[in-house]
Amino acid sequence: MALQLGDTAPDFTQDSTEGPIRFHEWIGNSWCVLFSHPKNFTPVCTTELGAVAKLKGEFAKRNCKVIGLSVDPLADHQAWAKDIEETQGAALNFPLLADGDRKVSDLYGMIHPKANDTLTVRSVFMIGPDKKVKLMITYPASTGRNFAEILRVLDSLQLTANYKVATPVNWEHGQDCIIVPAVPDAEADRLFPKGYKRLKPYLRVTPQPNL
Ligand code: BEZ
């Protein structure tokens, strides 16, 4: 059955540009973004890997490790890394799994045969320190991802894991949040000392609680 939110992220051992990765052990107590690329030496993937390398500090601030995957051999990854540094102005600073045997791609359902028989689609999995899958997004090969959006979702996931709030449309760190409907008003008064606006019984807006 396909992987679903809340499932334990499948564990694996696979080669990478930073040596063999034992996935759960490598994640440790961090959050993790695992993302796949259709193929080495392709233009969109090259731009994505450069962009993620530049954002590594933003992920680190959020206690999140990033790891890429491509179904090509390790020697090709190393050659491609040189191109990434040369063309994107940022060296690969996180591991890129060499999934030539498709072990990880198959475990995570990253190959969608009706899109392409052999190449992975652009999958994004966000995994919590508890090793549970918190988010899955799938893009086609033709569309490069927006990693600012991935950071935005990570902010939301980390906030909503600790407070009884949800984040509204287009929310960004620092903006007002929604009190989850399961919290009665009396409890909301206690949990949200900054107060809240009660637009409807089910729509209560409060300042971001951890600021
Ligand atoms: C790319 O990364 O540029 C790409 C990869 C596979 C298909 C189309 C584009």
Residues whose N, C-alpha, C, O or C-beta is under 5 A from the ligand:
A	BS01	BEZ	P38 T42 P43 V44 C45 A141 S142
